[in-house]
Amino acid sequence: MTFESNPILDKLPSHLKQYIKPQNYEDYTAIDQAVWRYVMRKNVDYLSRVAHNSYLDGLKKTGISVDHIPNMYGMNRILKEIGWAAVAVDGFIPPSAFMEFQAYNVLVIAGDIRQLEHIEYTPAPDIIHEGAGHAPIIANPEYAEYLRRFGEIGSKAISNTKDYELYEAVRHLSIIKEAPGTPQDTIDKAEAKIEALQENMGEPSEIALIRNLHWWTVEYGLIGSQEAPKIYGAGLLSSIGESAWCMTDKVQKVPYSIEAAHTSFDITKPQPQLFVTPDFAYLSEVLEEFANTMALRKGGLNGVKKVIASKDLCTVELSTGLQISGSFTEVIENQNLPVYISTKGLTALSYREKELVGHSTKHHVDGFGSPIGKLKGINLAIEDMSPRDLKAYNIYEGETIVLEFVGDIKVSGDIITGTRNLRGEIILITFQNCTVTHGKRVLFEPSNGLYHMAVGEKIVAAYNGPADLCSFDLVTHKISSTTIKPTISPARKKLQQLYQQIREFREGTNTTISRNKVFQEVKENYPDDWLLSVELYELAKNNNDVEFAEAILAHLQEVKQQQPFLGHLIDDGIDLVNAVGAVS
């Protein structure tokens, strides 16, 4: 166990726990703490006017402090009061896993924090984005339920191989952009790769579409009227640049609808348009509308084709409730209906998300195949036959029979037994000496052993992942790249010490420190640093040390002249200090 658990986290399956990493709170430097404090002071000051009213309430309810990076364990003690928990992870994790965490009421928080150089925005997930963006809004019960339901539905969305390639490319870009010293041409190549992938994704998968919905609501959502919307999306709440940008006329405000699922986004650029939902309840309406388009609810031939295209572990559910989980490789169709489906490799059979005894991956090592539909010339489907009907058609233990299905699928052999569900309905028939053919093609022959034929007239659902999480070993997570921890130079370590001294002075744990001496060292050895000078200005102003405050302002003016791109950050920091009733 690399993390402190609690009743909510105890319910997580092991394949999700593999993504959790320790927060290692002691690794946050005083510079990291100063970055958190600056962003939070600026955000709370600005967002108190433009964010949904749940935001400020949520900061209090979730125990998120303006002055300190949140400790995951402390957050969990408070989050459990609203039925949630939080865990630390290493940057981006696969979308389906991210959503599945949400389904368990667990907030995924990237433990790293953005560099001072990227204080306004980073494409990498970080604790500012997750902790200060996502966490406060989940204190709103209606929104929290939307998030949980989104995770529940989103984790069942079917992906394709290109989705995972794009995920890996985005993860790689987020890592190298946040790593100090990455050459610009390396970043340019990574961005070009993402652009090329996005332009050649083909027909968007379910995971791609629902990821769009997630982006335009959970990450970049606005709420209220189009004329005067409020912010609730975590991407906006955690970005001091975009939260202001999004309120300008340069960003188009569009009424939220299911069209958002078909609106792509570019993670590397500010968003040119945003969707506005009238209220949180409407988010759930659109989510259910989208879910009605998914193979999870539609099943059918198209659903089978989606799970085949995914080349991943998926589940197909039949109208009897029998669930087949594995890697689907083929569907034989007739008149736009599936008449035979098959998997390759490890396969498990379940009923109501519980694996059937005797039908684990150990019993179906080489795959599984079965006809779907009705028998030729018989209107009554096998699943609808009473025991008397079954006997009349010789579908009975000990009988040798030939079953001809619509679509030219033939099953012939000796019936050994039938497996029934709790309602007494037959869901599986087991044969020996069995041959299964499609026309002249042999699909199964007696030498293969016992043949287990699924019973089901229709495919009612198809979705990502196994029916029973215990059927497969899902602890196989391997990330191709991990976040890069910068090498800290002696000069940087010294700067961290200076930040730490001022932090201790402000918090009253060491008031013997000479602030003037620290200021002189910053001027001489760190002329490009601006944030520590803003913090020194705050202390001078609060101490009514007018001469010292003016000297710091003069220095900050020099920094602005040398680095004009820092001007607005410096000015905002000064304004926060000067503002009456500034957050402290």
C-alpha positions in Angstrom: 0.0 0.0 0.0 1.6 3.3 -1.1 -1.4 5.4 0.1 -3.5 5.7 3.2 -6.9 4.1 2.5 -10.4 4.7 3.7 -13.8 3.1 3.2 -14.4 4.7 -0.2 -10.9 3.7 -1.5 -11.3 0.2 0.0 -14.0 -0.4 -2.6 -11.7 0.3 -5.5 -10.8 -2.7 -7.6 -7.1 -3.6 -7.8 -6.8 -2.6 -11.5 -7.6 1.0 -10.4 -5.3 0.9 -7.4 -2.4 0.2 -9.7 -2.5 3.8 -10.9 -2.3 5.3 -7.4 1.0 6.7 -6.2 2.0 8.3 -2.9 1.7 12.1 -2.8 5.1 12.6 -1.1 4.1 15.9 0.4 7.6 16.6 1.5 8.7 16.9 -2.1 6.9 20.1 -2.6 9.4 23.0 -2.3 8.7 26.5 -0.9 8.6 27.7 -4.6 5.9 25.1 -5.3 4.0 26.4 -2.2 4.4 30.0 -3.4 3.1 29.1 -6.9 0.0 27.4 -5.3 -0.6 30.4 -3.0 -0.3 33.0 -5.9 -2.7 31.1 -8.1 -5.2 30.5 -5.4 -5.1 34.1 -4.1 -5.6 35.3 -7.7 -8.3 32.8 -8.5 -10.3 33.3 -5.3 -10.1 37.1 -5.8 -11.3 36.8 -9.4 -13.4 33.7 -9.3 -15.5 35.0 -6.4 -17.1 37.3 -9.1 -17.3 34.9 -12.1 -17.4 31.3 -10.7 -20.6 29.4 -9.9 -21.5 30.0 -6.3 -20.6 26.3 -5.4 -16.9 27.1 -5.9 -16.2 29.2 -2.8 -18.5 27.1 -0.7 -16.7 24.0 -2.1 -13.3 25.3 -1.1 -14.4 25.4 2.5 -16.2 22.1 2.4 -13.3 20.2 0.8 -10.7 21.7 3.1 -8.7 23.3 0.4 -6.5 26.1 1.8 -5.3 29.2 -0.1 -2.0 29.2 1.6 -1.0 25.5 1.4 -0.9 22.8 -1.3 -3.6 20.4 -0.1 -2.5 17.2 1.6 -4.4 14.2 0.1 -4.9 12.6 3.5 -6.3 15.8 4.9 -8.6 16.2 1.9 -9.8 12.7 2.3 -10.9 13.2 5.9 -13.1 16.1 4.7 -14.2 14.7 1.3 -15.6 11.5 3.0 -18.3 13.8 4.6 -19.7 14.3 1.1 -19.1 10.7 0.0 -16.0 11.2 -2.0 -12.2 10.5 -1.8 -9.1 11.6 -3.6 -5.9 9.8 -4.8 -2.7 11.0 -6.3 -1.6 9.7 -9.7 1.3 10.3 -12.1 0.0 12.7 -14.7 -2.5 11.6 -17.3 -4.0 8.1 -16.9 -6.0 6.3 -19.6 -9.5 7.9 -20.1 -11.5 4.8 -19.2 -9.6 4.4 -15.9 -10.0 8.1 -15.1 -13.8 7.8 -15.6 -14.0 4.5 -13.7 -12.4 6.3 -10.7 -15.2 8.9 -10.9 -17.8 6.0 -11.0 -16.4 5.0 -7.5 -16.7 8.6 -6.3 -12.9 9.0 -6.3 -11.2 12.2 -7.5 -8.0 11.6 -9.4 -5.4 14.3 -8.6 -2.0 14.6 -10.3 0.4 15.0 -7.5 2.9 17.2 -9.3 2.5 21.0 -9.5 3.3 23.3 -12.4 6.6 25.1 -12.6 6.8 28.8 -11.7 7.5 29.4 -15.4 4.1 27.8 -16.3 2.2 29.4 -13.5 -0.7 30.5 -15.8 -1.3 27.3 -17.6 0.1 23.8 -18.1 -1.2 21.1 -20.4 -0.1 18.6 -17.8 -2.5 17.6 -15.1 -1.4 19.1 -11.8 -2.6 19.5 -8.3 -3.7 23.1 -9.0 -6.0 21.9 -11.8 -7.3 18.9 -10.0 -7.3 20.1 -6.4 -8.3 23.7 -6.9 -10.4 23.0 -10.0 -12.3 19.7 -9.7 -12.5 19.3 -5.9 -14.5 22.4 -4.9 -17.3 21.9 -7.4 -18.0 18.3 -6.3 -19.3 19.7 -3.0 -22.4 20.5 -5.0 -24.5 17.3 -4.7 -26.2 17.6 -8.1 -22.9 18.1 -9.9 -21.2 15.4 -7.9 -23.9 12.9 -9.0 -23.4 14.0 -12.6 -19.7 13.4 -12.3 -20.2 9.9 -10.8 -22.8 9.0 -13.4 -20.5 10.3 -16.1 -17.8 8.0 -14.9 -20.1 5.1 -14.7 -21.2 5.6 -18.4 -17.9 6.8 -19.7 -16.0 3.8 -18.4 -18.2 1.6 -20.6 -17.5 3.6 -23.7 -15.7 1.7 -26.5 -12.4 3.0 -27.8 -10.2 2.1 -30.7 -6.4 1.7 -31.2 -6.0 5.3 -32.4 -7.5 6.6 -29.1 -4.7 5.0 -27.1 -2.1 6.3 -29.5 -3.5 9.8 -29.0 -3.6 9.4 -25.3 0.1 8.4 -25.2 1.0 11.3 -27.5 -0.9 13.8 -25.3 0.7 12.4 -22.1 4.1 12.6 -23.7 3.6 16.3 -24.7 2.3 17.2 -21.2 5.4 15.7 -19.7 8.0 17.3 -21.9 6.3 20.7 -21.9 6.4 20.8 -18.1 10.0 19.5 -17.9 12.6 22.3 -17.7 15.1 22.5 -20.6 13.1 20.6 -23.2 14.2 21.9 -26.6 11.5 23.8 -28.5 11.9 21.6 -31.6 11.1 18.5 -29.4 7.9 20.2 -28.2 7.1 21.2 -31.8 7.4 17.6 -33.0 5.2 16.3 -30.2 2.6 18.9 -31.0 2.8 18.1 -34.7 2.3 14.4 -33.9 -0.9 15.2 -31.9 -2.2 17.4 -34.7 -1.5 14.6 -37.3 -3.2 12.0 -35.1 -6.3 14.3 -34.5 -6.6 14.8 -38.3 -6.5 11.1 -39.0 -8.7 9.6 -36.3 -11.3 8.4 -38.7 -14.8 7.8 -37.4 -14.7 9.0 -33.8 -15.1 6.2 -31.2 -17.5 6.3 -28.2 -14.6 7.2 -25.9 -13.6 10.1 -28.2 -17.1 11.4 -28.3 -17.7 11.2 -24.5 -14.2 12.7 -23.9 -15.5 15.7 -25.9 -18.5 15.9 -23.5 -16.2 15.7 -20.6 -14.0 18.5 -21.9 -16.8 20.9 -22.6 -18.5 20.3 -19.2 -16.2 19.0 -16.5 -13.1 20.8 -17.8 -14.3 23.8 -19.7 -18.0 24.3 -18.8 -19.9 27.5 -18.2 -23.3 27.6 -16.5 -26.2 30.1 -16.4 -27.2 32.5 -19.2 -25.2 33.0 -22.4 -25.1 36.7 -21.7 -23.6 36.4 -18.1 -22.4 32.8 -17.6 -20.5 31.5 -14.5 -17.5 29.2 -14.5 -17.7 25.6 -13.2 -15.2 23.7 -15.4 -12.0 22.7 -13.7 -9.8 23.8 -16.6 -11.1 27.3 -16.3 -11.2 27.4 -12.5 -7.5 26.4 -12.3 -6.1 28.6 -15.1 -5.6 32.3 -14.1 -5.2 33.1 -17.8 -8.2 31.2 -19.3 -10.6 32.1 -16.5 -10.3 35.7 -17.5 -10.0 35.1 -21.3 -13.2 33.0 -21.3 -15.3 35.9 -20.0 -14.3 38.2 -22.9 -16.3 38.6 -26.2 -13.4 36.8 -28.0 -14.7 33.5 -26.8 -18.0 32.4 -28.3 -20.6 31.2 -25.9 -22.8 28.3 -27.3 -25.9 26.7 -25.7 -24.8 23.3 -24.4 -26.3 20.3 -26.2 -25.3 16.8 -27.4 -23.6 18.6 -30.3 -20.7 19.1 -27.8 -19.9 15.4 -28.3 -19.1 16.1 -31.9 -17.0 19.2 -31.2 -13.3 18.5 -30.9 -10.8 20.5 -28.9 -7.1 21.3 -28.9 -5.5 20.8 -25.5 -2.5 23.0 -26.6 -4.5 26.2 -27.2 -7.0 28.4 -25.5 -10.6 27.5 -26.4 -12.2 29.7 -29.1 -15.7 28.7 -28.0 -17.4 27.3 -24.8 -20.7 25.7 -24.1 -23.1 27.1 -21.5 -25.5 24.8 -19.6 -28.5 26.4 -18.0 -28.1 24.3 -14.8 -26.4 21.2 -13.6 -29.5 19.1 -14.0 -29.3 19.7 -17.8 -25.9 18.2 -17.9 -27.4 14.9 -16.8 -30.1 15.1 -19.4 -27.6 15.4 -22.2 -25.4 12.6 -20.7 -28.4 10.2 -20.8 -29.2 11.4 -24.3 -25.7 10.5 -25.3 -25.8 7.2 -23.5 -28.8 6.2 -25.5 -26.6 6.3 -28.6 -23.9 4.0 -27.2 -23.5 0.3 -27.9 -24.0 -0.1 -24.1 -27.7 0.5 -24.7 -28.1 -0.2 -28.4 -26.2 -3.5 -28.8 -26.9 -5.0 -32.2 -24.6 -5.6 -35.1 -23.1 -2.1 -34.8 -22.2 -2.8 -31.2 -20.3 -6.0 -32.1 -18.5 -4.2 -34.8 -17.4 -1.5 -32.3 -15.9 -4.0 -29.9 -14.1 -5.8 -32.7 -12.6 -2.5 -33.9 -11.5 -1.7 -30.4 -9.2 -4.8 -30.3 -9.5 -4.6 -26.5 -11.2 -6.5 -23.7 -14.9 -5.9 -24.1 -18.3 -7.5 -23.2 -21.3 -8.4 -25.3 -24.6 -9.1 -23.5 -27.3 -11.2 -24.9 -31.1 -10.8 -24.4 -31.0 -13.7 -21.9 -28.6 -11.7 -19.7 -25.6 -13.9 -20.6 -22.4 -11.8 -20.9 -19.4 -12.8 -23.0 -16.2 -11.0 -22.1 -13.1 -11.2 -24.2 -11.4 -9.8 -27.3 -13.9 -10.0 -30.1 -12.5 -10.9 -33.5 -15.4 -11.8 -35.8 -19.1 -11.4 -36.4 -21.0 -13.2 -39.1 -24.0 -11.2 -40.3 -27.2 -11.9 -42.2 -29.6 -9.2 -43.3 -27.9 -6.7 -41.1 -28.2 -8.9 -38.0 -25.4 -10.7 -36.2 -25.8 -14.5 -36.5 -22.5 -15.6 -35.0 -19.9 -13.9 -32.8 -16.5 -15.1 -31.7 -13.6 -14.1 -29.5 -10.0 -15.0 -29.5 -7.9 -15.9 -26.4 -9.0 -15.7 -22.8 -12.8 -15.4 -22.5 -15.2 -15.5 -19.6 -19.0 -15.9 -19.4 -21.0 -14.1 -16.8 -24.6 -13.4 -15.7 -25.4 -10.1 -14.1 -21.8 -9.2 -13.7 -21.0 -12.4 -11.9 -18.8 -15.1 -13.6 -20.6 -18.4 -14.3 -19.1 -21.3 -12.4 -17.1 -23.4 -14.9 -16.8 -20.6 -17.4 -13.7 -18.6 -16.4 -10.8 -17.8 -18.6 -9.2 -21.1 -17.5 -12.1 -22.9 -19.2 -12.1 -20.6 -22.3 -8.5 -20.2 -23.0 -8.6 -20.2 -26.8 -11.8 -18.1 -27.3 -15.5 -18.6 -27.6 -18.0 -18.6 -30.4 -21.8 -18.9 -30.6 -24.8 -18.4 -32.9 -27.1 -15.5 -32.2 -30.8 -15.3 -33.2 -33.6 -17.7 -34.0 -33.8 -21.2 -35.3 -34.7 -21.5 -39.0 -38.4 -21.9 -39.6 -39.3 -21.5 -35.9 -40.8 -18.1 -34.7 -40.2 -18.9 -31.0 -36.7 -18.1 -29.9 -34.9 -20.7 -27.7 -34.8 -18.3 -24.8 -38.6 -18.0 -24.9 -39.3 -21.7 -25.0 -40.9 -23.3 -22.0 -39.5 -26.7 -20.7 -42.4 -28.3 -22.7 -41.4 -26.4 -25.9 -37.8 -27.4 -25.5 -38.7 -31.0 -25.2 -41.0 -30.8 -28.2 -38.0 -29.5 -30.3 -35.7 -32.2 -28.8 -33.6 -29.5 -27.1 -33.2 -31.8 -24.1 -30.4 -33.5 -22.1 -29.2 -36.7 -23.8 -30.6 -35.9 -27.2 -28.6 -35.8 -30.4 -29.8 -32.8 -32.4 -29.1 -30.5 -35.4 -30.0 -26.9 -34.7 -30.2 -24.8 -37.9 -30.2 -21.0 -37.2 -31.2 -18.2 -39.5 -28.1 -17.1 -41.4 -26.9 -20.6 -42.3 -25.4 -21.4 -38.9 -25.7 -25.1 -38.0 -25.0 -26.7 -34.6 -25.1 -30.5 -34.4 -24.1 -32.7 -31.5 -25.2 -34.4 -28.3 -26.8 -32.2 -25.6 -25.2 -32.8 -22.2 -26.9 -30.1 -20.1 -28.3 -26.6 -20.0 -27.4 -23.7 -17.7 -30.2 -21.6 -16.4 -30.5 -18.1 -14.8 -32.2 -17.3 -11.5 -35.5 -17.1 -13.3 -35.2 -20.6 -14.7 -34.5 -19.4 -18.2 -31.9 -21.3 -20.2 -28.9 -19.2 -21.1 -26.3 -21.8 -22.2 -26.4 -25.3 -23.7 -23.5 -27.6 -23.6 -22.8 -30.2 -26.3 -20.3 -33.0 -26.9 -19.3 -34.5 -30.3 -20.4 -31.1 -31.6 -19.8 -29.6 -35.0 -20.7 -25.9 -35.8 -20.7 -24.7 -39.4 -21.5 -21.6 -41.4 -22.3 -22.9 -44.9 -19.3 -25.1 -45.7 -17.0 -23.4 -43.2 -16.3 -25.3 -40.0 -16.4 -23.1 -36.9 -16.1 -25.8 -34.3 -15.4 -29.5 -34.5 -15.6 -32.4 -32.0 -11.9 -32.6 -31.4 -12.1 -29.2 -29.8 -13.9 -30.7 -26.8 -17.1 -29.6 -25.3 -19.1 -26.9 -27.1 -20.9 -24.3 -25.0 -23.6 -22.5 -27.0 -24.9 -19.2 -25.8 -28.6 -18.7 -25.9 -29.8 -15.3 -27.0 -32.0 -14.0 -29.8 -30.4 -10.5 -29.7 -27.3 -8.6 -28.6 -28.7 -6.0 -26.2 -25.4 -4.4 -25.1 -21.8 -4.1 -26.0 -19.3 -2.2 -23.9 -15.7 -1.7 -22.8 -14.2 -4.0 -20.1 -15.2 -7.3 -18.6 -18.6 -8.0 -17.1 -17.0 -9.4 -13.9 -13.9 -7.5 -12.9 -12.5 -10.6 -11.2 -12.5 -12.7 -14.4 -9.3 -11.1 -15.8 -6.0 -10.0 -14.5 -6.3 -6.3 -15.2 -3.2 -5.2 -13.2 -1.1 -4.8 -16.3 -0.6 -1.1 -16.4 2.6 0.0 -18.0 3.2 3.7 -18.8 5.6 4.4 -21.6 6.8 7.7 -20.1 6.7 9.1 -16.6 6.8 12.7 -15.4 10.3 14.1 -15.4 11.7 15.3 -12.1 14.0 18.2 -12.8 17.6 18.2 -11.6 17.9 20.9 -9.0 21.0 23.0 -9.4 22.8 24.5 -6.3 21.6 27.9 -7.3 18.0 26.7 -7.5 18.3 25.0 -4.1 19.5 28.3 -2.7 16.5 30.1 -4.2 14.2 27.5 -2.7 15.8 28.2 0.7 15.1 31.9 0.3 11.5 31.2 -0.5 11.3 28.9 2.5 12.7 31.6 4.8 10.1 34.1 3.7 7.4 31.5 4.1 8.5 30.8 7.6 8.6 34.5 8.4 5.0 35.0 7.1 3.7 32.0 9.0 5.5 33.1 12.2 7.6 30.1 12.6 10.9 32.1 12.2 10.7 35.8 12.6 14.4 36.4 13.0 15.0 36.3 9.2 16.2 39.5 7.6 13.8 40.3 4.8 16.1 43.0 3.5 19.0 40.5 3.3 16.8 38.1 1.3 15.7 40.9 -1.0 19.3 41.9 -1.7 20.3 38.3 -2.5 17.3 38.0 -4.9 18.3 41.2 -6.7 22.0 40.2 -7.0 21.7 36.5 -7.8 18.1 35.9 -9.1 17.3 39.0 -11.1 14.7 37.1 -13.2 12.7 35.8 -10.3 9.6 37.9 -9.6 7.3 35.9 -7.3 9.5 36.1 -4.2 9.7 39.8 -4.6 5.9 40.0 -4.7 5.8 38.0 -1.5 8.4 40.4 0.1 6.3 43.3 -1.0 3.2 41.8 0.7 5.1 41.5 4.0 6.5 45.1 3.7 3.1 46.5 2.9 1.4 44.6 5.8 4.2 45.8 8.1 3.8 49.4 6.9 7.4 49.5 5.9 7.0 52.1 3.2 10.6 52.5 2.2 11.2 48.8 1.8 8.0 48.4 -0.2 9.0 51.1 -2.6 12.4 49.5 -3.1 10.7 46.2 -4.0 8.3 47.9 -6.4 11.3 49.6 -8.1 13.0 46.3 -8.5 9.8 44.7 -9.9 9.6 47.5 -12.5 13.1 46.5 -13.6 12.1 42.9 -13.9 9.0 43.9 -16.0 11.3 46.0 -18.4 13.7 43.0 -18.8 10.8 40.5 -19.1 7.7 42.2 -20.4 5.8 38.9 -20.6 5.8 38.8 -16.8 4.3 42.3 -16.5 0.7 41.2 -16.0 1.6 38.5 -13.4 3.6 41.0 -11.4 0.9 43.7 -11.7 -1.7 41.2 -10.6 0.4 40.1 -7.6 0.8 43.8 -6.5 -2.9 44.5 -7.0 -3.8 41.6 -4.8 -1.6 43.1 -2.0 -2.9 46.6 -2.5 -6.6 45.6 -2.8 -8.7 46.4 0.3 -9.6 43.1 1.9 -7.2 41.1 -0.2 -7.2 37.4 0.6 -4.4 36.5 3.1 
